[in-house]
Amino acid sequence: MKWLAGALVIVVLLLQYRLLVSADGLGEMHRLEADVAAQRSENAALSARNARLAAEVRDLKQGLTALEERARSELGMVAPRESFYQVVPRPGSAAGADTRTRTAQR
Protein backbone atom coordinates (compact mmCIF):
# COMPACT_ATOMS: atom_id res chain seq x y z
CA MET A 1 0.00 0.00 0.00
CA LYS A 2 2.88 2.35 0.73
CA TRP A 3 4.32 1.82 -2.73
CA LEU A 4 0.95 2.79 -4.29
CA ALA A 5 0.84 6.01 -2.26
CA GLY A 6 4.46 6.74 -3.22
CA ALA A 7 3.70 6.10 -6.90
CA LEU A 8 0.69 8.42 -6.76
CA VAL A 9 2.79 11.16 -5.14
CA ILE A 10 5.43 10.78 -7.88
CA VAL A 11 2.76 10.94 -10.61
CA VAL A 12 1.24 14.07 -9.05
CA LEU A 13 4.68 15.70 -8.80
CA LEU A 14 5.44 14.88 -12.44
CA LEU A 15 2.12 16.33 -13.55
CA GLN A 16 2.74 19.48 -11.51
CA TYR A 17 6.23 19.76 -13.01
CA ARG A 18 4.77 19.44 -16.49
CA LEU A 19 2.09 22.01 -15.70
CA LEU A 20 4.48 24.58 -14.25
CA VAL A 21 7.65 24.17 -16.32
CA SER A 22 6.91 22.64 -19.70
CA ALA A 23 6.29 24.59 -22.89
CA ASP A 24 2.60 23.58 -22.84
CA GLY A 25 2.03 24.63 -19.23
CA LEU A 26 1.17 27.85 -17.49
CA GLY A 27 3.71 29.87 -19.46
CA GLU A 28 1.96 29.01 -22.71
CA MET A 29 -1.39 29.82 -21.14
CA HIS A 30 -0.20 33.28 -20.07
CA ARG A 31 1.31 33.92 -23.51
CA LEU A 32 -1.97 32.94 -25.17
CA GLU A 33 -3.95 35.18 -22.79
CA ALA A 34 -1.68 38.09 -23.69
CA ASP A 35 -2.15 37.32 -27.40
CA VAL A 36 -5.93 37.24 -26.97
CA ALA A 37 -5.88 40.58 -25.11
CA ALA A 38 -3.75 42.16 -27.85
CA GLN A 39 -6.07 40.82 -30.54
CA ARG A 40 -9.15 42.13 -28.70
CA SER A 41 -7.52 45.55 -28.44
CA GLU A 42 -6.70 45.54 -32.14
CA ASN A 43 -10.24 44.41 -32.96
CA ALA A 44 -11.69 47.26 -30.88
CA ALA A 45 -9.50 49.80 -32.70
CA LEU A 46 -10.49 48.38 -36.08
CA SER A 47 -14.18 48.38 -35.11
CA ALA A 48 -13.92 52.05 -34.15
CA ARG A 49 -12.21 52.78 -37.49
CA ASN A 50 -14.94 50.90 -39.35
CA ALA A 51 -17.61 52.89 -37.51
CA ARG A 52 -15.89 56.18 -38.47
CA LEU A 53 -15.65 55.08 -42.10
CA ALA A 54 -19.29 53.98 -42.13
CA ALA A 55 -20.33 57.36 -40.72
CA GLU A 56 -18.25 59.14 -43.35
CA VAL A 57 -19.82 57.08 -46.14
CA ARG A 58 -23.28 57.81 -44.72
CA ASP A 59 -22.49 61.54 -44.59
CA LEU A 60 -21.18 61.52 -48.16
CA LYS A 61 -24.30 59.73 -49.40
CA GLN A 62 -26.84 61.85 -47.52
CA GLY A 63 -25.44 65.29 -46.76
CA LEU A 64 -23.89 67.96 -48.89
CA THR A 65 -21.80 69.47 -46.10
CA ALA A 66 -19.39 66.54 -45.94
CA LEU A 67 -19.12 66.51 -49.71
CA GLU A 68 -18.48 70.27 -49.78
CA GLU A 69 -15.87 69.97 -47.05
CA ARG A 70 -14.06 67.26 -49.00
CA ALA A 71 -14.15 69.28 -52.20
CA ARG A 72 -12.68 72.29 -50.39
CA SER A 73 -9.90 70.45 -48.58
CA GLU A 74 -8.85 67.91 -51.20
CA LEU A 75 -9.66 69.64 -54.48
CA GLY A 76 -9.26 73.28 -53.46
CA MET A 77 -12.71 74.22 -54.73
CA VAL A 78 -14.28 77.59 -53.85
CA ALA A 79 -18.00 78.40 -53.73
CA PRO A 80 -19.38 80.77 -56.40
CA ARG A 81 -19.72 83.82 -54.09
CA GLU A 82 -16.37 83.37 -52.30
CA SER A 83 -12.89 84.71 -52.91
CA PHE A 84 -9.75 82.66 -52.49
CA TYR A 85 -6.78 84.27 -50.71
CA GLN A 86 -3.39 82.67 -50.37
CA VAL A 87 -1.02 84.20 -47.82
CA VAL A 88 2.63 83.52 -48.56
CA PRO A 89 5.00 84.35 -45.70
CA ARG A 90 8.17 86.34 -46.29
CA PRO A 91 11.34 84.30 -46.81
CA GLY A 92 13.16 83.69 -43.55
CA SER A 93 10.10 84.01 -41.31
CA ALA A 94 9.22 81.32 -38.78
CA ALA A 95 6.38 79.93 -40.89
CA GLY A 96 8.40 79.93 -44.12
CA ALA A 97 7.61 76.34 -45.06
CA ASP A 98 3.93 76.79 -44.32
CA THR A 99 1.44 78.07 -46.91
CA ARG A 100 -1.89 79.14 -45.48
CA THR A 101 -5.08 79.34 -47.48
CA ARG A 102 -8.24 81.10 -46.51
CA THR A 103 -11.67 81.69 -48.00
CA ALA A 104 -13.88 84.65 -47.12
CA GLN A 105 -17.47 85.62 -47.86
CA ARG A 106 -17.99 88.69 -50.08
N, C-alpha and C positions, 0 to 999 in steps of 0.2 A: 504494500500500500504506500510505503514511503517513496518508492521509486516512481509510482504513478504521480504523486504530488510533486516530486522533483521534476519529472518530465513536463508536467503542466506548467510549472513555474518557468522552466527553460523556454517552452513554446511561447508563453506570454511575453517573456523578455525579448525573444527574437522578433515577435510581432511589434512590440513597442519600438525596438531598434529600427525596424523597417519603416514604421510610421514616422519616427522622428528624424531619421538620418538619410534615408534613401532618396533617390531622385523623384520618386513617385509619392513621397510623403507630404508632410505639412508644408515644406518649402515650396513644392509645386502648387499646392493649394493656395498659398499666399500669393504666388506669382500670378496664378490664374485669376484670383480675386482682383488684383491690381490691374490686370489686363481688361477685365470686365468693367471695372470702374472707369478706366481710360476710354474704352469704347463707348460707354454710356455718356460720358462727357462730350466726346466727339459727336455722337448722335444728337445730343441736345443742341450743340452748336449748329449742326447741319439742319436740324429741324427749324431753328430760329431763322437761319438763312433762307430756307425754303419758304417760310411764312413771309419774310420780307419780300422775296421775289414774287410770290403769289399776290401780295398786296400791290406791288408795283405793276404787275400785269393787269390786275383789276382796275387800278387807277388809269392806266394807259388805254384800256378798253372803254371805260365809262366816262372819265372826266377829261376835259380839255386843259385843265391847269397843269397836270403832270406832263401832258404832251407839249404844252407851251414852254414849260420849264426846261424840258429836255432839248427842245429846238433852240432855246436861248443859250443854254450852257454848252451843248455839244456842236451845234451848227452855227452859232453866232448870229442867229436871226433876230431881227428887230421888228417890232410891231409898226403898222403903218403910220401912226401919229407919234412916233418916238424918234429921238435923235440919238445917235451913237457917238460917244466921246471916248477917246483913248488918251490916257494920260501917260506920257513917257517921261520918266525921271531924268534929271540931268546926269551926265556921265560922272562917276565918282561919288554919287550920293549913296546912302546906306541901302536904299531899295533899288539899286542899279540893275539887278538881274530880274526884277519883278515888273511886269507890265500889268497895269490895272485898267479894267474896262468898266464903263458905267453907262447906264441908259437913264434918260430923264424924260418926263412928260413935258410936252410943249404947252 
